[in-house]
Amino acid sequence: MIVRRILTGVTGVAVAGTVGVLAWLLSPVAPLLSGIVFAATALPFGVALSWILIIAPKTVPESPHASDSVETTWLNRALAGTANDLVIVVGLSLAAVSITRVELPTALVLLAILLIAFTSTMARYALARGRAVRS
């Protein structure tokens, strides 16, 4: 197990180093500083990713009925509601943009759709969880 932990740390540092080198190569302003900041920021995520890939499969037992949990039911209901919310919001937004002939940047529109989806899912999940806990 010690070898796996060392391998996890080395893999995490390698991932962070790769991100840092890419930032250093691609940054137009202050490449060294960008590389250091990106590498430091990516280090915890690299270690977490390597832990998931290297250690977790050997130490975390799989649940035989993972898809039958109550949390999965809450999430499925929240995601189904989110799909309906997105269809309604995108349809109304398309109508408003078509009528007003406003030109919006694509990145802004996609970001708004993503934020609406996250917010809707989070709110619906919290409501489902709250209802279940109160009952």
Backbone as CSV, one residue per row, in Angstrom:
resi,resn,N_x,N_y,N_z,CA_x,CA_y,CA_z,C_x,C_y,C_z
1,MET,0.818,-1.193,0.000,0.000,0.000,0.000,0.865,1.261,0.000
2,ILE,2.044,1.166,0.588,2.941,2.322,0.618,3.386,2.679,-0.799
3,VAL,3.619,1.665,-1.614,4.014,1.912,-2.996,2.901,2.642,-3.745
4,ARG,1.656,2.241,-3.509,0.521,2.908,-4.155,0.424,4.370,-3.730
5,ARG,0.663,4.645,-2.461,0.603,6.029,-1.975,1.712,6.877,-2.595
6,ILE,2.900,6.312,-2.684,4.008,7.037,-3.313,3.701,7.272,-4.788
7,LEU,3.177,6.251,-5.452,2.804,6.391,-6.860,1.714,7.449,-7.042
8,THR,0.795,7.527,-6.091,-0.253,8.550,-6.145,0.355,9.945,-6.058
9,GLY,1.281,10.144,-5.116,1.929,11.448,-4.991,2.733,11.822,-6.221
10,VAL,3.469,10.852,-6.752,4.280,11.113,-7.946,3.382,11.442,-9.139
11,THR,2.297,10.698,-9.295,1.369,10.953,-10.394,0.718,12.325,-10.248
12,GLY,0.329,12.689,-9.024,-0.254,14.006,-8.792,0.705,15.134,-9.121
13,VAL,1.965,14.964,-8.726,2.979,15.983,-9.037,3.216,16.030,-10.552
14,ALA,3.187,14.882,-11.222,3.376,14.856,-12.676,2.237,15.583,-13.390
15,VAL,1.007,15.361,-12.924,-0.140,16.057,-13.526,0.000,17.569,-13.318
16,ALA,0.334,17.968,-12.087,0.503,19.396,-11.808,1.661,19.979,-12.615
17,GLY,2.739,19.233,-12.737,3.866,19.695,-13.538,3.506,19.869,-14.999
18,THR,2.731,18.939,-15.519,2.293,19.042,-16.910,1.427,20.282,-17.124
19,VAL,0.518,20.520,-16.202,-0.324,21.716,-16.301,0.531,22.976,-16.207
20,GLY,1.498,22.978,-15.301,2.385,24.130,-15.157,3.209,24.389,-16.405
21,VAL,3.731,23.335,-17.006,4.521,23.498,-18.232,3.645,24.018,-19.369
22,LEU,2.428,23.487,-19.484,1.514,23.982,-20.524,1.201,25.462,-20.316
23,ALA,0.968,25.854,-19.070,0.693,27.268,-18.791,1.913,28.120,-19.109
24,TRP,3.100,27.611,-18.788,4.331,28.341,-19.077,4.529,28.512,-20.580
25,LEU,4.224,27.465,-21.347,4.402,27.531,-22.799,3.362,28.412,-23.488
26,LEU,2.150,28.429,-22.963,1.046,29.104,-23.655,0.736,30.502,-23.133
27,SER,1.317,30.894,-22.019,0.995,32.192,-21.430,1.722,33.321,-22.163
28,PRO,0.972,34.322,-22.620,1.617,35.445,-23.306,2.248,36.451,-22.348
29,VAL,1.769,36.495,-21.105,2.272,37.462,-20.136,2.753,36.702,-18.897
30,ALA,3.939,36.967,-18.453,4.540,36.372,-17.248,4.424,34.843,-17.268
31,PRO,5.070,34.182,-18.224,4.912,32.735,-18.342,5.403,31.952,-17.124
32,LEU,6.488,32.376,-16.496,6.994,31.641,-15.334,6.014,31.712,-14.173
33,LEU,5.509,32.903,-13.909,4.529,33.071,-12.831,3.260,32.277,-13.124
34,SER,2.796,32.325,-14.377,1.600,31.563,-14.755,1.828,30.075,-14.555
35,GLY,2.988,29.582,-14.953,3.291,28.166,-14.785,3.297,27.745,-13.332
36,ILE,3.897,28.574,-12.472,3.942,28.253,-11.041,2.552,28.264,-10.439
37,VAL,1.761,29.279,-10.755,0.405,29.384,-10.200,-0.467,28.226,-10.680
38,PHE,-0.414,27.919,-11.957,-1.221,26.826,-12.486,-0.793,25.484,-11.896
39,ALA,0.514,25.267,-11.753,0.997,24.012,-11.178,0.555,23.878,-9.726
40,ALA,0.667,24.964,-8.958,0.254,24.916,-7.555,-1.252,24.691,-7.427
41,THR,-2.000,25.283,-8.328,-3.446,25.120,-8.296,-3.865,23.719,-8.728
42,ALA,-3.142,23.133,-9.657,-3.503,21.810,-10.174,-3.033,20.673,-9.285
43,LEU,-2.120,20.934,-8.356,-1.567,19.863,-7.530,-2.621,19.094,-6.727
44,PRO,-3.516,19.745,-5.980,-4.500,18.960,-5.229,-5.424,18.146,-6.141
45,PHE,-5.765,18.702,-7.288,-6.636,17.979,-8.209,-5.908,16.807,-8.856
46,GLY,-4.613,16.976,-9.132,-3.823,15.875,-9.672,-3.691,14.741,-8.674
47,VAL,-3.459,15.088,-7.409,-3.358,14.058,-6.375,-4.708,13.374,-6.178
48,ALA,-5.792,14.142,-6.176,-7.125,13.541,-6.018,-7.444,12.611,-7.179
49,LEU,-7.125,13.038,-8.386,-7.361,12.191,-9.555,-6.549,10.907,-9.472
50,SER,-5.287,11.016,-9.098,-4.469,9.813,-9.005,-4.927,8.920,-7.862
51,TRP,-5.443,9.484,-6.773,-5.985,8.672,-5.683,-7.192,7.887,-6.183
52,ILE,-8.052,8.550,-6.952,-9.232,7.862,-7.496,-8.818,6.727,-8.416
53,LEU,-7.769,6.930,-9.205,-7.358,5.919,-10.177,-6.480,4.830,-9.583
54,ILE,-5.705,5.141,-8.543,-4.723,4.178,-8.044,-5.138,3.525,-6.722
55,ILE,-5.572,4.296,-5.759,-5.840,3.757,-4.425,-7.293,3.333,-4.247
56,ALA,-8.236,4.148,-4.685,-9.650,3.871,-4.425,-10.134,2.512,-4.939
57,PRO,-9.733,2.070,-6.125,-10.232,0.770,-6.570,-9.841,-0.390,-5.656
58,LYS,-8.754,-0.252,-4.891,-8.296,-1.331,-4.012,-8.809,-1.200,-2.581
59,THR,-9.221,0.004,-2.171,-9.585,0.208,-0.769,-11.062,0.477,-0.528
60,VAL,-11.770,1.015,-1.495,-13.180,1.351,-1.311,-14.029,0.214,-1.865
61,PRO,-14.806,-0.447,-1.009,-15.637,-1.550,-1.506,-16.796,-1.025,-2.357
62,GLU,-17.110,-1.762,-3.404,-18.224,-1.369,-4.263,-19.541,-1.790,-3.630
63,SER,-20.507,-0.915,-3.734,-21.840,-1.240,-3.235,-22.552,-2.096,-4.273
64,PRO,-23.171,-3.194,-3.857,-23.834,-4.048,-4.841,-25.051,-3.390,-5.486
65,HIS,-25.646,-2.444,-4.801,-26.842,-1.776,-5.328,-26.663,-0.265,-5.260
66,ALA,-25.609,0.229,-5.856,-25.311,1.659,-5.781,-26.372,2.508,-6.464
67,SER,-26.992,1.984,-7.506,-27.983,2.782,-8.228,-29.352,2.762,-7.552
68,ASP,-29.499,2.017,-6.474,-30.783,1.940,-5.783,-30.855,2.842,-4.563
69,SER,-29.904,3.742,-4.388,-29.898,4.590,-3.204,-30.934,5.705,-3.347
70,VAL,-31.315,6.260,-2.221,-32.303,7.329,-2.225,-31.703,8.592,-2.848
71,GLU,-30.390,8.794,-2.679,-29.740,9.964,-3.272,-29.779,9.906,-4.794
72,THR,-29.638,8.707,-5.347,-29.721,8.542,-6.793,-31.123,8.879,-7.287
73,THR,-32.124,8.478,-6.541,-33.507,8.811,-6.900,-33.720,10.320,-6.871
74,TRP,-33.218,10.979,-5.841,-33.338,12.440,-5.754,-32.646,13.110,-6.924
75,LEU,-31.436,12.642,-7.246,-30.685,13.246,-8.342,-31.374,13.015,-9.684
76,ASN,-31.899,11.827,-9.910,-32.608,11.554,-11.170,-33.832,12.444,-11.329
77,ARG,-34.569,12.634,-10.245,-35.730,13.534,-10.302,-35.298,14.975,-10.558
78,ALA,-34.224,15.386,-9.897,-33.725,16.756,-10.086,-33.262,16.970,-11.523
79,LEU,-32.572,15.997,-12.085,-32.086,16.136,-13.459,-33.230,16.115,-14.470
80,ALA,-34.254,15.330,-14.216,-35.418,15.323,-15.110,-36.111,16.683,-15.086
81,GLY,-36.243,17.273,-13.903,-36.827,18.603,-13.802,-35.964,19.661,-14.450
82,THR,-34.651,19.499,-14.332,-33.727,20.440,-14.952,-33.857,20.419,-16.464
83,ALA,-34.045,19.240,-17.039,-34.236,19.156,-18.490,-35.465,19.954,-18.907
84,ASN,-36.546,19.831,-18.158,-37.754,20.613,-18.461,-37.479,22.107,-18.313
85,ASP,-36.781,22.490,-17.241,-36.467,23.903,-17.032,-35.636,24.464,-18.182
86,LEU,-34.650,23.701,-18.634,-33.801,24.177,-19.722,-34.572,24.344,-21.023
87,VAL,-35.468,23.416,-21.311,-36.268,23.536,-22.531,-37.122,24.799,-22.471
88,ILE,-37.717,25.061,-21.333,-38.561,26.252,-21.186,-37.724,27.530,-21.289
89,VAL,-36.612,27.593,-20.544,-35.785,28.801,-20.538,-35.171,29.052,-21.910
90,VAL,-34.656,28.004,-22.549,-34.041,28.182,-23.867,-35.097,28.588,-24.893
91,GLY,-36.276,28.000,-24.825,-37.343,28.369,-25.752,-37.783,29.811,-25.590
92,LEU,-37.998,30.243,-24.348,-38.390,31.631,-24.104,-37.270,32.606,-24.478
93,SER,-36.034,32.224,-24.189,-34.896,33.079,-24.549,-34.757,33.199,-26.060
94,LEU,-34.959,32.089,-26.754,-34.888,32.118,-28.220,-35.968,33.025,-28.793
95,ALA,-37.162,32.950,-28.230,-38.231,33.831,-28.695,-37.885,35.298,-28.434
96,ALA,-37.361,35.603,-27.242,-37.012,36.985,-26.905,-35.893,37.507,-27.804
97,VAL,-34.878,36.678,-28.053,-33.767,37.104,-28.905,-34.234,37.275,-30.347
98,SER,-35.124,36.407,-30.802,-35.632,36.514,-32.175,-36.447,37.783,-32.365
99,ILE,-37.235,38.132,-31.360,-38.075,39.323,-31.467,-37.239,40.595,-31.367
100,THR,-36.322,40.631,-30.428,-35.535,41.851,-30.221,-34.323,41.949,-31.135
101,ARG,-33.938,40.865,-31.780,-32.788,40.801,-32.690,-31.488,41.240,-32.011
102,VAL,-31.321,40.815,-30.776,-30.107,41.116,-30.026,-29.041,40.077,-30.374
103,GLU,-27.821,40.542,-30.607,-26.702,39.633,-30.879,-25.949,39.391,-29.572
104,LEU,-25.951,38.161,-29.115,-25.264,37.818,-27.871,-24.039,36.963,-28.167
105,PRO,-22.975,37.139,-27.394,-21.799,36.288,-27.577,-22.122,34.834,-27.206
106,THR,-21.612,33.923,-27.992,-21.904,32.510,-27.786,-21.433,32.028,-26.421
107,ALA,-20.260,32.453,-26.000,-19.729,32.019,-24.708,-20.647,32.471,-23.565
108,LEU,-21.198,33.661,-23.665,-22.101,34.163,-22.637,-23.384,33.338,-22.593
109,VAL,-23.916,33.002,-23.745,-25.147,32.212,-23.812,-24.918,30.812,-23.221
110,LEU,-23.816,30.180,-23.603,-23.523,28.844,-23.083,-23.276,28.870,-21.578
111,LEU,-22.591,29.892,-21.085,-22.370,30.031,-19.652,-23.692,30.205,-18.917
112,ALA,-24.590,30.998,-19.465,-25.900,31.196,-18.835,-26.690,29.895,-18.788
113,ILE,-26.656,29.128,-19.860,-27.369,27.839,-19.881,-26.783,26.903,-18.833
114,LEU,-25.465,26.853,-18.724,-24.812,25.997,-17.754,-25.157,26.415,-16.325
115,LEU,-25.137,27.709,-16.051,-25.480,28.185,-14.706,-26.941,27.901,-14.360
116,ILE,-27.825,28.044,-15.330,-29.233,27.726,-15.101,-29.389,26.236,-14.790
117,ALA,-28.679,25.392,-15.521,-28.766,23.949,-15.284,-28.249,23.597,-13.893
118,PHE,-27.098,24.145,-13.509,-26.548,23.860,-12.185,-27.485,24.347,-11.082
119,THR,-27.991,25.560,-11.239,-28.872,26.127,-10.222,-30.160,25.333,-10.098
120,SER,-30.744,24.959,-11.220,-31.977,24.189,-11.198,-31.766,22.826,-10.551
121,THR,-30.690,22.149,-10.921,-30.423,20.833,-10.344,-30.174,20.945,-8.842
122,MET,-29.375,21.931,-8.441,-29.076,22.105,-7.032,-30.348,22.393,-6.226
123,ALA,-31.188,23.283,-6.733,-32.412,23.638,-6.016,-33.374,22.456,-5.942
124,ARG,-33.547,21.743,-7.039,-34.459,20.599,-7.042,-33.955,19.472,-6.142
125,TYR,-32.645,19.232,-6.138,-32.070,18.201,-5.270,-32.257,18.585,-3.806
126,ALA,-31.992,19.853,-3.481,-32.146,20.313,-2.098,-33.604,20.207,-1.648
127,LEU,-34.535,20.529,-2.535,-35.954,20.406,-2.185,-36.339,18.946,-1.963
128,ALA,-35.893,18.056,-2.836,-36.219,16.632,-2.679,-35.618,16.086,-1.389
129,ARG,-34.391,16.475,-1.094,-33.738,16.016,0.124,-34.457,16.576,1.350
130,GLY,-34.801,17.854,1.308,-35.500,18.481,2.426,-36.856,17.845,2.699
131,ARG,-37.581,17.540,1.622,-38.884,16.882,1.798,-38.718,15.503,2.423
132,ALA,-37.712,14.766,1.995,-37.502,13.418,2.515,-37.036,13.433,3.969
133,VAL,-36.208,14.404,4.301,-35.701,14.468,5.658,-36.790,14.900,6.632
134,ARG,-37.656,15.820,6.223,-38.742,16.289,7.067,-39.830,15.247,7.270
135,SER,-40.016,14.344,6.322,-41.105,13.361,6.457,-40.788,12.271,7.417
